[in-house]
Amino acid sequence: MTTVISTEDLAHREAIRDCLFRYARGIDRADEDALKSAYWPGAWDQHGATSGPVEDFYDRVRGAWARGARNIHHITNILIEFRGSGSAAVESYFHALQRGVGPDGINRQAILSGRYCDLFERRSGEWRIAHRVVVYDWVEPQAVPETSEIDRFGPRQPIGGVFPDDPVYKIGA
């Protein structure tokens, strides 16, 4: 069976992928503008301890960023199913490494893997998340290493940082 995909569909798929990757940059680099650019205002987000308007998720994330959270998200296996011209069901797998001090003051580290089950909507030519359910297929708490970031990485520099100091924001500057 041969499926023909139009150039327009390819452009829509790439716009959705780009949105998912902006989400990863936003959450990992503490870049609130990038994070917000992935969701429509008023979107619904069911994300671990938060389930409700995406603005509640932003509040929780700001708190984690203020405590110096470290995150790395990898987004793969992106399956996009268009539902008419203005919406798409999108399942994407994620693998996340997370470390940081929780609201209780305890330092934690975990490996998380799962899926983002998203309803994307296209408004005024732009694709963003309108509804997200995060499915956790694997959660593995880990002991936090006693060495510092610099000791752990040795001579490898630079170490990733947050907006606007991470090297990604200096490309071409």
N, C-alpha and C positions, 0 to 999 in steps of 0.2 A: 504494500500500500504506500503510495506516494502522497505526501502532504505538501501542498504549495502554500508558502507563507509570503504574504505581500510585504513590500518594502515598508508600508505604513505599520503593519503588525510588528515588524522587526524594530522599528523606531519606538513603538509603544513599549515593547518588551525591554529595550535598552533603557528607556526612561524609568521603568519600574525597578530595574536592577540598580540604576544609579541612585534612586531614592533609598533602597535598602542599604547601599554602601554609605550614603550620607548619614543614615541612622547609626551605622557602626562607628564612623568617624566622630559623630556628635557624642555618643555615649562614652567612647574610649578616650577622647581628647578633652572632655569637659567643655565641648563647644556647643553651647545652648542654641545658637542660631542654626547650626547644622542639624542638631537633633530636632528642633521644631520644624525645620523644612521638610522632614520626613512624614509629618502628620498633618491632617487638616485640623484647624481649630475646632475644638469640641469633639474630636475623635474619641472613640472608646478604646481603652487599653486594659486588658486583663493580663497583668505582668507580675507574677509572684505575689508579693504582699499587697499589691495595689490592683484594684479592679474598679474602674470608673472612668470619668472623663480624663483624657490624657493630661490635662493640667495637673491632676493629682499625682500622676507619675512624674511629671517634671519637678514638682515640689520634693518628692522623695529622692530623686536623682540629685537635685541641688544639695540636699543634705549629705548624701554620700560623697559628692565632689568636695564639699567643704571639709570632710574628714580625711581627704587625701586618697580616695579609692583608686585602685589601679585595675583597669579592665582591658582585655583584648578580645574582640569578637571576630570570628571568621564566619562568613555567610556563604553557603554553598547550596547545591541541589535545588535550584530555584525553578519551581514549576508554576507556570502562569497559564490560567484558563480564563479567557475573556468571556464576559457575560454581557453581551451587547457592546455598544460603542463607549460606554462610560463607566464600566466597572470590570474588575477582574478579581478572581479568587487566586491568591498566591500563597503557596506553601514553600518556605525556604528553611533549610536546616541551618542551625547555628552551633558553634562550638565556642565556649567562652571560658577564659581564665580570669578569675576575679580575686582580688585581695584588698582588704581594707578594714578599717575599724567600724564596727556596727554602731547603731544608735545606743547600744548598751555599753560601749567603750571597749569591747573585746575585739582583738584583731583576728580576722578570719581569712581563710583562703579556700577556694573551691574550683573544681572543674565542672562546668555545666555543658550539657549538650541537649538539644531539643529542636523544636520547630516553631517558626513564626507562622501562624495561620491568619493571614491578612485578607481583608477586603479592601482593595484599592479602588479609589474613585478618581475619575478624570474630570477636572473642573477647569474651565477656561484654558484648556490645552495642557494642563499639568496633572501628573499622576502623584497621589500621596495616599497614605494609609488613612482609612476612615474607621476601621475596626480591626483590632489586633487581639488575638488570644495566643499567649506564649505557652507552649506545651513543653514540659520538662521531661525528657525521656531518660536523662542521666544526670544525677547530681552526686558529686563526690567531694565531700569536705576533705581538706588536707591540713596537715600540720604546717604552721607558718614557719619558714626558715628563720633562724636566729641571726643570720648575716644581714648586713645592710644591702641595699640595692647595688651600691658601687662594688662592694666585696663580691656579691653574687655574680655580677656581670664581669668583674675583672677589668682588663684594659679595653673592653668594648665600649666605645663611645660614639655618638651620644646615646643616652638613655631616653626613651620616649617621655614626653611631657604633656602638658595640657595647653589648651588655647590661651594665649597666642604664641606660647614659647616653644611648642613642639616643632621640630625641623620641617614638617610638612607645610607649615604656614610661611616658611622662608624660601620655598622653591621659587627660583627666579627673582628673588629680591636682591 
